[in-house]
Amino acid sequence: MAALAATRAATLGGIADITAGAAAATEGGDTAPVGPGLFLLAINAGGTSRTITIATPGTVHGHPVADATLVVAAGDTGLIPLTTLFRGTGGRAAITYDAVTSLSVRVLELGA
């Protein structure tokens, strides 16, 4: 399990290349920081869709909150906010993947 770090997307001089710096998804899953302005970017260069699951460890009035999933189509890119709802043990989000072949991820810090 890799501990992903948040990086800012450079926007000077035009459109930012948000995919630069993405790393291969880890078969055992990854962890990521959570908070305002943090997003998980997933780039699927493969020929089939990929499902990314972010564990939601909390409850609301004693009822478990369902984990969040993001399905990224073949050849597509997805983005999901890493809100504090996903904060688990150690203060980070736990992220798993149905498969990691041709899947790259990056945690982006977006905003002012």
ZAROPA-88140 format. One record per residue: y negated, z, x negated of N, C-alpha, C in turn. Coordinates in steps of 0.2 Angstrom, whole numbers. Layout:
- nv, nw, nu, cav, caw, cau, cv, cw, cu
- Y, Z, X, Y, Z, X, Y, Z, X
...
// end
This chain:
- nv, nw, nu, cav, caw, cau, cv, cw, cu
- 6, 0, -4, 0, 0, 0, -6, 0, -5
- -10, -5, -4, -16, -5, -8, -22, -2, -4
- -27, 1, -8, -33, 4, -5, -39, -1, -6
- -40, -5, 0, -46, -10, -1, -52, -6, -1
- -57, -9, -5, -64, -7, -6, -68, -11, -2
- -74, -8, 1, -79, -12, 4, -83, -16, -1
- -85, -22, 1, -90, -26, -3, -95, -29, 1
- -101, -29, -1, -107, -33, 2, -106, -40, 1
- -107, -44, 7, -108, -51, 6, -115, -53, 4
- -115, -57, -2, -121, -59, -4, -124, -65, 0
- -131, -64, 2, -134, -69, 7, -140, -72, 3
- -141, -71, -3, -147, -74, -6, -146, -81, -7
- -151, -85, -5, -151, -92, -7, -147, -96, -2
- -145, -93, 4, -142, -97, 9, -136, -94, 12
- -131, -97, 15, -126, -94, 18, -121, -91, 13
- -119, -85, 15, -114, -81, 11, -107, -84, 11
- -104, -83, 6, -97, -85, 6, -93, -79, 7
- -91, -77, 13, -88, -71, 15, -81, -71, 12
- -78, -77, 11, -71, -77, 9, -70, -75, 2
- -75, -76, -2, -74, -75, -9, -73, -68, -10
- -68, -66, -15, -66, -59, -16, -60, -57, -12
- -58, -61, -7, -52, -59, -3, -46, -58, -8
- -42, -54, -6, -36, -52, -10, -30, -53, -5
- -24, -55, -8, -18, -55, -4, -16, -49, -1
- -14, -50, 5, -12, -44, 9, -6, -41, 6
- -5, -34, 7, 0, -31, 4, 6, -30, 9
- 12, -32, 7, 18, -31, 11, 19, -24, 15
- 17, -19, 11, 18, -12, 14, 12, -10, 18
- 7, -14, 18, 1, -13, 22, -5, -11, 17
- -10, -10, 20, -16, -8, 16, -20, -2, 19
- -25, 1, 16, -29, 6, 19, -36, 3, 17
- -41, 5, 22, -48, 3, 21, -53, 8, 23
- -59, 8, 20, -64, 13, 23, -66, 11, 30
- -68, 16, 33, -71, 15, 40, -78, 17, 41
- -82, 14, 46, -89, 16, 47, -93, 11, 49
- -99, 12, 51, -104, 7, 53, -105, 2, 48
- -104, -4, 51, -106, -10, 47, -100, -13, 42
- -94, -9, 43, -88, -11, 39, -83, -16, 44
- -81, -21, 41, -76, -26, 45, -71, -28, 40
- -65, -29, 43, -59, -32, 40, -59, -39, 41
- -60, -43, 36, -59, -51, 36, -52, -53, 34
- -49, -57, 38, -42, -59, 37, -42, -67, 37
- -39, -70, 32, -39, -77, 31, -32, -79, 31
- -30, -83, 36, -23, -85, 36, -23, -92, 34
- -20, -94, 28, -20, -100, 26, -13, -103, 27
- -9, -99, 31, -2, -101, 32, -1, -106, 38
- 5, -108, 40, 6, -112, 45, 8, -109, 52
- 8, -102, 52, 10, -99, 58, 5, -93, 59
- 4, -91, 65, -1, -85, 66, 2, -79, 63
- -3, -74, 62, -2, -68, 59, -5, -62, 63
- -1, -57, 64, -4, -51, 68, -5, -46, 63
- -11, -43, 64, -14, -37, 60, -14, -31, 65
- -12, -26, 63, -12, -20, 67, -16, -14, 63
- -21, -11, 66, -24, -6, 63, -23, 0, 68
- -20, 5, 64, -18, 12, 68, -24, 15, 71
- -23, 18, 77, -28, 22, 80, -25, 29, 81
- -26, 33, 76, -23, 40, 76, -26, 45, 81
- -31, 44, 84, -34, 48, 89, -31, 48, 96
- -34, 53, 100, -32, 53, 107, -39, 54, 111
- -38, 53, 117, -44, 54, 122, -41, 58, 128
- -44, 64, 128, -41, 69, 133, -34, 70, 133
- -31, 70, 127, -24, 71, 125, -20, 65, 126
- -23, 59, 128, -19, 53, 128, -20, 49, 122
- -14, 46, 119, -15, 42, 113, -19, 36, 115
- -23, 34, 110, -26, 27, 110, -22, 22, 107
- -21, 16, 110, -17, 11, 108, -20, 8, 101
- -15, 6, 97, -17, 3, 90, -21, -4, 92
- -25, -5, 87, -29, -12, 88, -25, -17, 85
- -25, -23, 88, -22, -29, 85, -26, -35, 84
- -26, -39, 79, -30, -45, 78, -25, -50, 77
- -24, -56, 81, -20, -61, 80, -24, -67, 77
- -22, -69, 71, -26, -74, 67, -22, -81, 67
- -24, -86, 70, -20, -92, 71, -19, -95, 64
- -14, -100, 64, -13, -103, 58, -19, -107, 55
- -21, -106, 49, -27, -109, 46, -34, -107, 48
- -34, -101, 52, -40, -98, 54, -42, -92, 51
- -48, -89, 53, -50, -83, 50, -52, -78, 55
- -51, -72, 54, -52, -67, 59, -56, -61, 56
- -60, -58, 61, -64, -52, 59, -64, -47, 64
- -63, -40, 62, -62, -35, 66, -66, -29, 63
- -70, -25, 67, -74, -20, 65, -70, -14, 63
- -71, -11, 58, -67, -5, 56, -71, 2, 57
- -71, 3, 64, -75, 9, 66, -72, 15, 65
- -75, 21, 66, -72, 27, 64, -66, 29, 69
- -65, 25, 74, -60, 26, 79, -53, 26, 75
- -53, 22, 69, -47, 20, 65, -47, 25, 59
- -51, 30, 59, -51, 35, 53, -44, 39, 54
- -40, 39, 49, -34, 42, 49, -34, 48, 43
- -28, 50, 42, -28, 55, 36, -31, 52, 30
- -35, 56, 27, -38, 54, 21, -44, 50, 22
- -46, 49, 28, -52, 46, 30, -52, 39, 30
- -47, 35, 30, -46, 28, 29, -42, 25, 35
- -43, 19, 36, -39, 15, 41, -32, 13, 38
- -27, 14, 42, -20, 11, 40, -19, 4, 43
- -18, -1, 39, -18, -8, 41, -11, -10, 40
- -7, -14, 44, -1, -17, 43, -1, -24, 46
- 4, -28, 43, 4, -35, 44, 11, -37, 46
- 12, -42, 51, 18, -44, 53, 21, -48, 48
- 17, -51, 43, 19, -55, 38, 13, -56, 33
- 15, -57, 27, 9, -57, 22, 8, -64, 18
- 13, -68, 19, 13, -75, 16, 7, -79, 18
- 3, -81, 13, -3, -85, 14, -9, -81, 18
- -8, -74, 18, -13, -70, 21, -18, -66, 16
- -24, -67, 16, -29, -64, 12, -33, -59, 16
- -36, -54, 13, -40, -49, 17, -46, -47, 12
- -51, -44, 16, -57, -42, 12, -60, -37, 17
- -63, -31, 14, -67, -27, 18, -74, -29, 17
- -78, -31, 22, -85, -33, 21, -90, -27, 24
- -95, -26, 20, -100, -22, 22, -106, -26, 25
- -107, -27, 31, -112, -31, 34, -118, -27, 37
- -124, -30, 37, -129, -27, 40, -135, -26, 35
- -140, -22, 38, -146, -22, 34, -145, -18, 27
// end
